[in-house]
Amino acid sequence: MKIAAAVVGLFVTALAYLSYKGLIDVKWIAIENITRSTLMNASEQVVHALNNTATQFAAQPSSVAGSGLPISAMFGFVPGLIMGLKKG
């Protein structure tokens, strides 16, 4: 993701530079509208996926809940444990 963001940033910078020099004419409003609609669609898909995941978790009995440990505690504890073990 970082590499893709850097490539897109360099591309937009190159477009801005060439537009500044007068070599090309960039329609920034059209680019802004396309970018906005793409980001809105992506965010809607993420929200939909999260809602589906939450529905699946609600429908399935949790093995964590059976152990007496709240699910929210597991979601905080497990990533912290993994990060601690990776760092040494």
N, C-alpha and C positions, 0 to 999 in steps of 0.2 A: 504494500500500500504506500509505503514511503517513497519507493522508487517511482511508482505511478504518479504520485503527487508532485514529485520533483520534475518529472518529464512534462506533465501538464503545465506546471508553473513556468518552466523554461519556454514552452511553446507559446504561452500567453505573453510572456515577456518579449519574445521575438516578434510576435504580431504587433505588440504595442510599439516596439522600436521601429519596425518597418512602416507602420502607420505614421509615426512621428516624422520619419524622413520623407514621407510622401510617396513611397514606392508602392504601397497598396492602400486600398480603402476598406477599412473594417467596419462592419455594421454592428456596433457594440450592443445596441438594443436587442437585436435578434439573438445574439450570443447569450445575453443575459436572460432572455425569455426561455430559450432552450435549456439553459443550465438550471433555471428555477424549476421548470416543469420536470426535468430529469431528477433533480434532488427531491422534489415533492413525491414523485412516484416511488423512488427508492425508500424514502422515509415511511410511506404508506405500506410498502411491502414488509419493512422491518417490524412495524407495529402489528401487522397482520400475523407475521410469523411468531412474534412474542405472545400474542393472544392465543394462537393455536397451541403453543408450548405450554402456556399457563393452563389452558383447558385440559391438555393431556395430563399434566401433573395433578390437577384437581380430580380427574377421573380415575387415576391409578392410586391404590393405597401405597403409602410410602413406607419403605423399610426403615428409614431413619426415624420416622415418627414412632415406630414400634419399639425403638431402643430407648425411648424416653427423652431424646434430645430433640429440641425444636428444629424444624427445618431451617429457620432463619439463622440459627446458631451454626448449623452445618455449612450453610452457604458462606458464612464468615470464617469459620474455622478451617475448612478444607483448603481454600485458596491460600490462606495464611500459612498453613502447614506445608503446603507444596512449595511456596516461595521460600520459606525458611530452610527447607531441605535442599533446595537448589543453591542457595547462597552459602550453605555450609555450616 
